[in-house]
Amino acid sequence: MEELIIHTKKEKEVLDITDELKELVKEKSAEEGVCSLFLIHTSAALTTADLDEGTDLDMLDAFEEIVPQLVYRHPHNPGHVKYHILSSIIGPSLTIPIEKGELVLGPWQKIILIEFNGPRERTIAVNFIL
């Protein structure tokens, strides 16, 4: 297993981590198989997206609307329960095919980490099944 450490800089942000993952694929000389990603946190998420200018902000605005601000009962810190819920909805993991030494992504598709409760150091467990 490899670990990819991402340092977020804002409370809420969308980070393109595609290049970091492509570099890991090259380092491992992975030619055919899958790259499995698992974010080891409960207030951030992983997914793919087209990141034209402003799309990141559109996504963050939409996420704010998806889960209402309620009086949550979470004993640890009720203020960030919303982010646990968003993380659960979007998900902490991705599986991306590898073909001919490259991640199989659409022409506009980027691999993104969505930070809901930063800034933080986020760890992604990366496994290659070759």
Disulfide bonds with the S-S distance in Angstrom:
none
